[in-house]
Amino acid sequence: MTLGLILLALLNPPPIVVEYLLPRPGAFPHDPAVGRDGIVWYTDQMNSYIGRLDPATGTVTDYPTPTPASGPHGIIVAPDGAVWYTANFRGRIGRLDPATGKITEYVLPEEAHDPHTLLYQDRKIWFTVQGANRYGVLDPTTGAAKIFLVPTPRARPYGLVTGVDGAIWMALFGTNKIGRINPADGSLRELALPDAGARPRRLVVDAKGIVWYTDYARSRLGRLDPATGQVREFPSPGGSGSDPYGIAITPDGRIWYDESGKDDIVVFDPATEHMETVAIPTRGSVVRNMSLDSTRGRLWLALSGTQRLGRIDVNPERR
């Protein structure tokens, strides 16, 4: 290796996953979320706790959900700092006040019995209901929730993300479709992917409005241009059985996603179409979701099978 390459490697070290072992035995972090203050929140699904990690000190605080065995799943931090989560096993959505630790629960209609992923938009909480084949929106000011049925049977509504135009994009994991929700009235338009075997699970939207998704069944990263309907696919480096799952996008436009069948994180640069693999140190992890702290340049991972959270320091200037 030449001196120039050595200096380049020192100045631009490859990304690594730093792990945080959680103190609760059997902790099962399902999703992470990070607030503006850098505090990381996560759902401990199997123990029915909401966890709080302070990265500066490593201190972890647990908050039990009011309903026992509620199975908290998705989690977000709203602009006002409130922490919202889905109680997947008990048909509820919870709100945790970080100042007091108090949790308020909202009971959903019976047909929304297994709320999954959620997002905050315009002071409302949107969410998917995977097993019930529905999605919905909760108005926290009234406590009322409106539920919508997905037209395609057994579509398994999964990941949710807001697009640049305010529309909400939804992965329909049980079929080869991606949905576009109009938040004004909740109406849904389904866009079919070319391959009938595609199974989009999680998704992100870039600054140009392009929808990127993990195709869990076919071990691919997908790209959907809503303006043209064009779909492009990129084989995952882990090959068949790599099971792409959680996904995120950093401000420089790079796509980060988990190969849950390989214990690797893949970094994809759309400008060069180059893929780089980052190994997760503790094997047996499944990164179901990720959360970006753009202020501090950190990507947080839930390492579900290992009682850990993971952190990757992302540097947009690295390439």
C-alpha positions in Angstrom: 0.0 0.0 0.0 1.4 3.4 -0.9 1.8 6.2 1.6 -1.1 8.1 -0.1 -3.4 5.2 0.3 -2.3 4.7 3.9 -3.0 8.4 4.7 -6.4 8.2 2.9 -7.3 5.1 5.0 -6.3 7.0 8.2 -8.3 10.1 7.3 -11.3 8.1 6.1 -11.6 5.0 8.3 -14.3 2.5 7.3 -17.5 2.5 9.3 -17.8 0.1 12.2 -20.6 -0.9 14.5 -20.1 0.1 18.1 -22.3 -2.0 20.5 -24.1 -1.2 23.7 -25.0 -4.2 25.9 -28.4 -3.6 27.6 -28.5 -4.4 31.3 -31.9 -6.2 31.3 -31.4 -9.9 30.8 -33.2 -11.0 27.6 -33.7 -7.5 26.4 -35.1 -7.6 22.9 -34.8 -4.1 21.3 -37.1 -4.1 18.3 -37.0 -0.5 17.0 -34.8 2.5 18.0 -35.6 6.3 17.8 -33.3 9.2 18.6 -34.4 12.7 19.8 -32.9 16.1 19.1 -31.0 15.8 22.4 -29.2 12.7 21.2 -31.0 10.4 23.7 -31.8 7.0 22.2 -35.2 5.4 22.9 -36.1 1.8 22.0 -38.8 -0.8 22.4 -38.0 -3.9 24.4 -40.7 -6.0 22.8 -40.5 -9.2 24.7 -40.2 -7.6 28.2 -42.7 -4.8 27.5 -40.5 -1.9 28.4 -39.6 1.4 26.7 -35.8 1.9 27.1 -33.8 5.0 27.2 -30.0 5.1 26.5 -27.9 8.1 27.2 -24.9 7.6 24.9 -22.8 10.1 26.8 -22.9 8.1 30.0 -24.1 4.7 28.8 -26.9 4.9 31.4 -30.0 2.9 30.5 -33.5 3.6 32.1 -36.5 1.2 31.7 -40.1 2.3 31.7 -42.7 -0.5 32.0 -45.7 -0.2 29.7 -48.9 0.3 31.6 -50.5 -2.7 29.9 -48.6 -5.9 30.8 -47.3 -8.0 27.9 -48.1 -5.2 25.4 -45.3 -6.1 23.1 -44.0 -2.6 22.2 -42.9 -2.6 18.6 -42.4 0.7 16.6 -41.2 3.9 18.2 -40.6 7.5 17.3 -39.7 10.8 18.9 -42.1 13.6 18.0 -40.8 17.2 17.5 -41.9 18.1 21.0 -39.8 15.4 22.4 -42.7 13.0 23.3 -42.0 9.3 22.7 -44.7 7.3 20.8 -44.8 3.6 20.4 -47.1 0.8 19.2 -48.2 -1.8 21.7 -48.3 -4.6 19.1 -49.7 -7.3 21.3 -52.5 -5.3 22.8 -53.9 -2.9 20.2 -52.7 0.3 21.7 -50.5 3.3 21.0 -48.6 4.8 23.9 -47.1 8.2 24.5 -44.2 8.6 27.0 -43.5 12.0 28.5 -39.7 12.1 28.8 -39.8 14.8 31.5 -41.9 12.7 33.9 -41.7 9.1 32.5 -45.5 9.0 32.5 -47.1 6.9 29.8 -50.5 7.5 28.4 -52.2 4.8 26.3 -54.7 5.2 23.5 -56.8 2.1 22.9 -57.4 1.5 19.1 -60.5 0.1 17.5 -60.8 -3.7 17.6 -60.0 -4.1 13.9 -56.6 -2.5 14.6 -55.5 -5.2 17.0 -51.8 -5.4 16.0 -50.3 -1.9 15.4 -46.9 -2.1 13.9 -44.8 0.9 12.6 -45.7 4.5 13.2 -44.8 8.0 12.1 -45.6 11.5 13.2 -47.0 14.0 10.7 -48.9 17.2 11.1 -49.6 16.5 14.8 -51.1 13.1 14.1 -49.8 9.6 14.5 -50.0 7.3 11.4 -49.5 3.6 11.8 -49.6 0.3 10.0 -51.6 -2.8 11.2 -49.8 -5.7 9.7 -51.9 -8.7 10.6 -55.2 -6.9 10.2 -54.3 -5.6 6.7 -55.0 -2.1 7.7 -53.4 1.3 8.4 -54.7 4.2 10.5 -54.2 7.7 11.9 -54.6 8.8 15.6 -55.5 12.3 16.6 -53.9 12.8 20.0 -56.0 15.8 20.8 -59.2 13.8 20.7 -57.9 10.2 21.1 -59.9 9.2 18.0 -58.4 6.9 15.5 -59.5 6.3 11.9 -58.7 2.9 10.4 -58.4 2.1 6.6 -58.5 -1.3 5.0 -55.8 -2.1 2.3 -57.7 -3.2 -0.9 -55.2 -6.0 -1.6 -55.9 -9.0 0.7 -53.1 -10.1 3.0 -50.9 -7.2 2.0 -49.3 -7.0 5.4 -48.8 -3.2 5.7 -45.3 -2.7 7.2 -42.8 0.1 7.0 -43.9 3.8 6.8 -42.1 6.9 5.7 -43.0 10.5 4.8 -42.0 11.6 1.3 -40.7 15.0 0.3 -44.1 16.1 -1.0 -45.8 15.1 2.3 -47.3 11.9 1.0 -46.8 8.8 3.1 -45.2 5.7 1.6 -46.0 2.3 2.9 -44.4 -1.1 2.3 -46.9 -3.9 1.6 -44.8 -6.8 2.8 -47.3 -9.5 1.9 -47.3 -8.6 -1.8 -45.2 -7.0 -4.5 -46.7 -3.5 -3.9 -45.8 -0.2 -2.3 -48.6 2.1 -1.2 -48.9 5.9 -1.4 -51.2 7.4 1.3 -52.7 10.8 0.8 -52.7 12.2 4.4 -55.5 14.7 3.6 -58.1 11.9 3.4 -56.2 8.6 4.0 -56.8 7.3 0.5 -54.3 4.8 -0.8 -52.8 4.2 -4.2 -51.0 0.9 -4.7 -47.9 0.7 -7.0 -47.0 -2.8 -8.2 -43.3 -3.8 -8.5 -42.4 -5.6 -11.7 -41.5 -9.0 -10.1 -44.4 -10.8 -8.5 -42.1 -12.3 -5.9 -40.9 -8.9 -4.6 -41.6 -8.4 -0.9 -40.8 -4.8 0.2 -40.4 -4.6 4.0 -38.9 -1.2 5.0 -38.4 1.9 3.0 -36.9 5.4 2.9 -37.3 8.4 0.5 -34.4 10.5 -0.7 -34.3 14.3 -1.3 -35.4 13.8 -4.9 -38.5 11.8 -3.9 -37.1 8.4 -4.9 -38.4 5.5 -2.8 -35.8 3.0 -1.7 -36.9 -0.3 -0.2 -35.5 -3.6 1.0 -36.8 -6.6 -0.9 -36.6 -9.2 1.9 -37.7 -12.2 -0.2 -35.4 -11.6 -3.2 -32.3 -10.2 -1.4 -32.3 -6.9 -3.3 -32.3 -3.2 -2.7 -35.0 -1.6 -4.8 -35.4 1.9 -6.2 -38.8 3.3 -7.3 -39.1 6.6 -9.1 -42.8 7.7 -8.5 -42.6 10.3 -11.3 -42.0 7.7 -14.0 -42.9 4.4 -12.3 -39.4 3.1 -13.1 -38.0 0.4 -10.8 -34.4 -0.6 -10.6 -33.0 -3.4 -8.4 -29.5 -4.0 -7.0 -28.6 -7.5 -5.8 -27.5 -7.5 -2.2 -23.8 -8.5 -1.7 -24.8 -11.3 0.7 -26.7 -13.0 -2.1 -29.7 -15.3 -1.6 -30.8 -15.6 2.0 -29.3 -12.2 3.0 -32.8 -11.0 3.9 -32.5 -7.2 3.6 -34.5 -5.6 6.4 -34.0 -2.3 8.3 -33.0 0.7 6.1 -32.0 4.3 6.5 -30.6 7.2 4.4 -27.9 9.7 5.5 -27.8 13.3 4.4 -25.2 12.6 1.7 -27.7 10.3 0.0 -26.1 7.0 0.9 -28.4 4.1 1.7 -27.7 1.9 4.7 -29.5 -1.4 5.2 -29.3 -4.6 7.2 -28.7 -8.1 5.7 -30.5 -9.8 8.5 -29.5 -13.2 7.3 -25.8 -12.3 7.3 -25.3 -10.0 10.3 -24.0 -7.3 8.0 -24.9 -3.7 7.2 -24.6 -2.7 3.6 -23.8 0.9 2.5 -24.9 1.8 -1.0 -23.8 5.0 -2.8 -26.4 5.8 -5.5 -23.9 8.1 -7.3 -21.4 5.3 -7.9 -23.7 2.3 -7.3 -20.9 0.9 -5.1 -21.8 -1.3 -2.1 -19.7 -1.7 1.0 -20.3 -4.2 3.8 -19.9 -3.5 7.5 -19.9 -6.5 9.8 -21.9 -6.4 13.0 -19.5 -7.7 15.7 -22.0 -9.8 17.7 -23.5 -12.4 15.5 -27.1 -13.4 15.6 -28.4 -9.9 15.4 -31.4 -8.8 13.3 -31.7 -5.1 12.6 -35.4 -4.6 12.1 -35.1 -0.8 12.1 -32.6 2.1 12.2 -32.8 5.7 13.4 -30.6 8.5 12.2 -29.2 11.3 14.4 -28.2 13.7 11.7 -27.0 16.3 14.1 -24.3 14.1 15.5 -23.8 11.9 12.5 -24.9 8.7 14.1 -26.9 5.8 12.9 -28.6 3.8 15.6 -29.5 0.1 15.2 -31.7 -2.3 17.2 -29.7 -5.5 17.4 -32.7 -7.6 18.4 -31.2 -11.0 18.9 -28.2 -9.9 21.0 -29.6 -7.7 23.9 -27.8 -4.8 22.3 -28.1 -1.5 20.5 -25.6 -0.5 17.8 -24.1 2.8 16.6 -22.4 3.7 13.4 -20.7 7.0 13.1 -21.5 8.2 9.6 -19.3 10.8 7.9 -20.7 12.3 4.7 -17.3 13.6 3.8 -15.7 10.1 3.8 -15.9 9.6 0.1 
